[in-house]
Amino acid sequence: MYLHIGASVVIPQGDVVGIFDLDNTTASRITRDFLAGAEQAGQVITAGEDLPKSFVLCQTPSGARRVYLSQLSSATLLKRMESGGLDTL
């Protein structure tokens, strides 16, 4: 199953570690430091050109970490996860 997170970006649901609201989580210095470190490490991928509302933390089976910025709200992404996402690409 796949999760469509915006624009033309889809990710395997099994890789999703967490879905986070940017407004709520970036109030914490720890989260801001985490996102800055991920940006410096080249792990941040922007899904779309609009202002991001959420980020999705993923870890691939090989252990690679990715942070996807999405213009969709965390509530919308959660509903998509709960509904089963996309079966195939």
C-alpha positions in Angstrom: 0.0 0.0 0.0 1.1 3.5 -0.8 0.3 6.9 0.7 -0.1 9.9 -1.6 1.3 12.9 0.3 0.8 15.6 -2.3 1.9 16.7 -5.8 3.0 13.5 -7.5 4.7 12.0 -4.4 3.7 8.6 -3.0 5.5 6.6 -0.4 5.1 3.1 0.9 2.9 3.0 4.0 5.2 0.5 5.6 8.0 3.1 5.6 6.0 5.7 7.6 7.3 6.2 11.1 5.1 9.2 11.9 3.0 12.0 10.6 3.4 15.4 12.3 1.7 18.8 12.1 4.3 21.5 11.4 2.6 24.3 13.4 2.4 22.2 16.6 5.7 20.4 16.5 8.0 23.2 15.4 7.1 25.1 18.6 9.7 22.7 20.2 13.4 23.5 19.7 14.1 19.7 19.6 11.9 19.3 16.5 13.4 22.4 14.8 16.9 21.0 15.4 15.8 17.6 14.1 14.4 19.2 10.9 17.5 21.4 10.4 19.8 18.4 10.8 17.7 16.4 8.3 17.9 19.3 5.9 21.7 19.5 6.2 22.0 15.8 5.7 19.9 16.0 2.5 17.1 13.9 3.9 14.3 16.4 3.4 12.0 16.1 0.3 9.4 18.6 -0.5 6.1 17.3 -1.9 4.6 20.2 -3.7 5.3 23.9 -4.0 2.8 25.2 -1.5 3.5 26.1 2.1 4.0 22.8 4.0 1.5 22.0 6.7 2.9 18.6 7.9 5.9 16.4 7.6 6.1 12.6 7.3 9.1 10.8 8.8 10.0 7.6 6.9 12.6 4.9 7.3 13.2 2.5 4.4 13.9 -1.2 5.0 17.6 -0.4 4.3 17.6 2.1 7.2 17.6 5.3 5.1 15.7 8.1 6.8 13.6 10.6 4.8 11.5 13.6 5.9 8.8 14.5 3.4 7.2 18.0 3.7 3.6 18.0 2.6 1.1 20.7 1.9 -1.6 18.4 3.1 -2.6 18.5 6.8 -1.6 15.8 9.2 -5.3 14.9 9.7 -5.8 14.4 5.9 -2.7 12.2 5.7 -3.9 10.2 8.7 -7.3 9.6 7.1 -5.5 8.4 3.9 -3.4 6.0 6.0 -6.5 4.7 7.8 -8.4 4.2 4.5 -5.7 1.9 3.2 -4.0 4.3 0.7 -3.3 3.3 -2.8 -3.0 -0.3 -3.8 -0.6 0.2 -6.7 1.1 2.9 -8.6 
